Amino acid sequence: MALKTGITKRTIDYYTNIGLLKAERSSSNYRYYNVEAVDDLHYIEKRKAEGLCLETIRKELIEQKAEEVDIQEIRLKMQDLEKDVSKLIATLDEQMGDEQSVKTTISKEGLALIKSLALLLH
């Protein structure tokens, strides 16, 4: 990591010890960093050069990670919604031969909304 980033091993170890960087330990006690750690390290050094203290930088990193988790959750919910809408559209397509059945099941506004969602998702 030190060779890849140009940051000393001692600094990287310090950041890991205070919780700024995450590392996995091997059975022989070597630290292994994931690809995100390189980005985190560059972010830490950039913010430090801007005059921020390490505690503030740590809080920023924690907030960023929380936002990333929120975005992932939203994406998963959107995927679930896409599946539900696709199933609903398939059901409606089956019933379209019986126009009266569709009208009694779903309001005009609901049908318009479903068609709009279908257009957006495809």
N, C-alpha and C positions, 0 to 999 in steps of 0.2 A: 504494500500500500504506500509506503514511504517513497519508493522508487517511482511509482506510478503518478503520485501527486506532487512530489517535490517537497513534502512536509516531513519533518523529522519523525522518526519512530517514537521518540520520547514525547513529542507533542500529541501524536496519535494515541499513544498509550494513556496519556493524561486525559484526553477527551473521552476515551473509552471508560476510564476509571470514574470520571465524574458524571457519566451518563449521557454525554453528547452524542457519542457514537455507539452503535450496537455491534457486538462481535460474538460469533460462536466460538466455542473452545473445542479443540480436537482432543483426542485421548492423550496426546503428548503435551497438552496445555498450550498449543499454539492458537493464536487468534486468527479467525477467518472472518472477513468482512464481505457483505454482499455488494452488489453493484451500486445500490442506492447510497452506500456509505461514502463512495467517492464524491457523489453530488453533495451529500451532507457536509463532507469535509471542506469542499470548495465554498459552500454557502457559509460555513462557520468562519473560514478565513476572510471571506469578503466582508461579512458583517463586523468581524473583529477589526478589520482595517478601517471600517467606517466609524469606529469608536464605541461600539456596543460592548457591554460586559458579557461574559460567558453565560451568566444566569438569564439575561434577557434573550440571548440567542437560543438557549435551551428551551425557554418558553415558546419562542417562535417556532422552533422545530416541532415541538409537541402539538402546537395548534395546526401546523401544516399537515402533520400526520393524521390528526383528527378530521380535518377537512377532506383529505384523500379517502378516508374510510367512509365519510358521509357521501362523497361522490360515488364510490363503489356501490354503496347501498342503494342510492337513487338509480344507478344503472341497472342493478338487479331487479328493482321494483318495476322499472320501465320494461325490461325483458318479460317479466311476468305479465304485465299489462298487455304487451304485444301478443303474447300467447292467448290470453283471455279474449282479446278482441278478435284474433284470428279464428278461434273456436266459435265465437258468437257469429261472426260473418259466415262461417261455414254452415252453421245452423240456419241462419237467415236465408242463405242461398238455397238450402234444401226446401225451405218453406215458401220461397218466392213463387212457386207454382200456385200456391194457395194464398193469393193476395189478402183475402179477408182474414186469414189466420195471423198474418204478420201485423195487420192493422189493429187487431184486438189485443195483441200481445205487447206491442211497443207503440208509443205515441209518435206523432210526426216529428216532433223535436228530437226524440230519442233516436229514431231512425236516421235523421239528418246528422246527428252527432256521431253515430256509429259510422256512417259513410265518410264523414270528415276525418275521423280517426283512421279509418282504413286507408284513405288517400295519403295522410301524413306518414303512416307507418310503411307504406310501400313505395 
